[in-house]
Amino acid sequence: MGLLIASIVLTLFLIVAGVFTAIRYNHANNERGGWFFLSVALIGPAILVFGAFTRVDANEVGIIYDDRYGVMEEVKLEGFQSKSLFEHITPISTAVKTVTLGATQEEVLGGQTQDSVYAMFVITTSYHIAAADAGRFFKKTGSTDITTTQLNAAAKQALQAVTINYDIYGLLSTDLEAARAEFQSQLTVLLYSQYFITLDSASFDDIDAGDLVEQTIQAKAQAQQQIEIAQANQDRAEIENATALMNAQAQADAAVIAAQGQADAAQIAADAEAYKVMTEKTAVADLFEYYRTELPALTDSEIADVVMTVIYYATWNGVLPTVVGDASIFIPLP
């Protein structure tokens, strides 16, 4: 609108200046050719061309304020864009922004727990303004970004709705991730409903529950650690006892197996000797029956001598004795 007014004013000024110049030129030269000076008045409308285009940078959208209709929800996207002379473009970043809350004394961020402990939090949030929501955000806030105060207020509201469901000891240990996820869900709804901002993530960087609570938690952790150490020692002792028992049982089993093996070996040797004796007896009896049949003229005593002679020569190794005789008389053989 300002550019249009400036263009009109400039055009009128140039027309007046052109008429004045043309009259003086014609009077001085006694002719009518000076009216061409009026053509400079075209410069005024020409400057309107500069107001008919705009450029939107990367990761930004252009918020449109129309002099006739106010803030528009429609936005100009990245790149070189045409626009009306009545439109004014305000750039808003759509990139993800990260803000840490509760890190300073001016931005205290706390919540009361189920057991009435007021804990202080340091929370990091990441958010962005979507292109489709940029117009509504600007209309809501009149700014190109949410202020830390506005973000901190929404975070407090979401945090208090969450911490009241947990006791401080659970919040500092096993329930931490569940509380964080619930807080992120609550803050997502609040930021979008209040400011049309999209929350990307939220993390609990630190929780300060006071010295007394932290000392209690530390003592509890140390006690738990001692319990775990005692349990580990007991488990190790049980394992060592079981191992010793297994080793003793293995040694006993080995001794039993060795004794059984020796007994089995002795039994096998005895069985073999008995079998040998039985076989030899059977062979002698068979040989005796054979010669009794073949030599019926001989007596049993003579047949026995024959059998013994046959057995002797069958088992003789061919070495002759060096002496003959009994224990008191012997004759050396040549």
Secondary structure as GFF3:
##gff-version 3
##sequence-region A 1 334
A	DSSP	alpha_helix	2	29	.	.	.	ID=ss1
A	DSSP	three_ten_helix	33	42	.	.	.	ID=ss2
A	DSSP	alpha_helix	43	46	.	.	.	ID=ss3
A	DSSP	three_ten_helix	47	51	.	.	.	ID=ss4
A	DSSP	beta_strand	53	56	.	.	.	ID=ss5
A	DSSP	beta_strand	60	66	.	.	.	ID=ss6
A	DSSP	beta_strand	70	76	.	.	.	ID=ss7
A	DSSP	beta_strand	79	82	.	.	.	ID=ss8
A	DSSP	beta_strand	87	93	.	.	.	ID=ss9
A	DSSP	beta_strand	97	101	.	.	.	ID=ss10
A	DSSP	three_ten_helix	105	107	.	.	.	ID=ss11
A	DSSP	beta_strand	110	112	.	.	.	ID=ss12
A	DSSP	beta_strand	118	128	.	.	.	ID=ss13
A	DSSP	three_ten_helix	131	133	.	.	.	ID=ss14
A	DSSP	alpha_helix	134	141	.	.	.	ID=ss15
A	DSSP	alpha_helix	148	163	.	.	.	ID=ss16
A	DSSP	alpha_helix	168	171	.	.	.	ID=ss17
A	DSSP	alpha_helix	176	195	.	.	.	ID=ss18
A	DSSP	beta_strand	198	208	.	.	.	ID=ss19
A	DSSP	alpha_helix	211	294	.	.	.	ID=ss20
A	DSSP	alpha_helix	300	315	.	.	.	ID=ss21
A	DSSP	beta_strand	323	325	.	.	.	ID=ss22
A	DSSP	beta_strand	330	332	.	.	.	ID=ss23
###
